[in-house]
Amino acid sequence: MSRESVQNELSYEDAMRVLGYEPGALVSPHLPHFNKVAAKLEALVSSTRDERLRESFRDELNRLEEALRVVGGERYREPPLRARGMRLRLALSLLAV
């Protein structure tokens, strides 16, 4: 899948699913971890000699970067931390990482 087609087709809901979340979930505290994954994928793209693997890593990197761009641009769609006991959930999720 080319980067252009990903940019034209990826909705907020699809971007959340790429990251493993349902739409409306609180994902912003976890974005730094996804950025680390993107950095590791970049390293794999540049260090892998097998062209098929390199292309696969590049596709996944493009998909992840596009999802992060979409989710980052639409942070206003996340529920506030105060909603539904989210402070406790945030604390527990950060401890689990």
C-alpha positions in Angstrom: 0.0 0.0 0.0 1.5 3.3 -1.0 1.8 6.2 1.4 -0.5 8.4 -0.8 -3.4 5.9 -0.5 -2.9 5.6 3.3 -3.1 9.4 3.6 -6.3 9.5 1.6 -8.0 6.7 3.4 -7.0 6.7 7.1 -9.8 8.0 9.3 -9.5 8.7 13.0 -11.3 5.5 13.8 -8.9 3.5 11.5 -5.9 5.2 13.0 -7.0 4.3 16.5 -7.4 0.7 15.4 -3.9 0.7 13.8 -2.6 1.6 17.3 -4.7 -1.1 18.9 -7.4 1.1 20.5 -11.1 1.6 20.1 -12.2 5.1 19.0 -12.7 7.3 22.1 -9.9 5.6 24.1 -7.3 7.7 25.9 -4.2 7.1 23.8 -2.1 10.3 24.3 -0.2 9.1 27.3 1.1 6.2 25.2 2.2 8.2 22.1 5.8 8.4 23.3 5.9 4.6 23.3 4.6 4.5 19.7 7.3 7.0 18.7 9.9 4.6 20.1 8.4 1.8 18.0 8.6 4.0 14.9 12.2 4.7 15.6 13.0 1.0 15.9 11.1 0.4 12.6 13.2 3.1 11.0 16.4 1.4 12.2 15.1 -1.9 10.7 14.3 -0.3 7.4 17.9 1.1 7.2 19.7 -1.9 8.4 17.8 -4.8 6.7 19.4 -6.2 3.6 16.5 -8.3 2.4 14.4 -6.1 0.1 11.1 -7.8 0.9 11.6 -7.3 4.6 12.8 -3.8 4.1 9.6 -3.0 2.1 7.4 -4.7 4.7 9.1 -2.7 7.5 8.7 0.5 5.5 5.0 -0.2 4.9 4.4 -0.7 8.6 6.4 2.4 9.5 4.4 4.5 7.0 1.1 3.0 8.4 2.2 3.7 12.0 3.4 7.3 11.3 0.2 8.1 9.5 -1.9 6.7 12.4 0.2 8.8 14.8 -0.3 11.9 12.7 -4.1 11.4 12.5 -4.5 10.7 16.2 -2.2 13.5 17.2 -4.1 15.9 15.1 -7.4 14.9 16.6 -6.5 14.8 20.3 -9.6 16.8 21.0 -11.6 13.6 20.4 -10.2 12.0 23.5 -12.3 12.0 26.6 -11.0 14.3 29.4 -9.0 12.7 32.1 -11.7 13.4 34.6 -14.3 11.5 32.7 -15.2 8.0 33.8 -12.4 7.7 36.5 -9.7 8.2 33.9 -7.1 9.4 36.3 -7.1 6.0 38.0 -7.0 4.3 34.7 -4.2 6.5 33.5 -2.1 5.8 36.6 -2.7 2.1 36.3 -1.9 2.0 32.7 1.4 3.9 33.2 2.4 1.5 36.0 1.7 -1.5 33.7 4.1 -0.2 31.1 
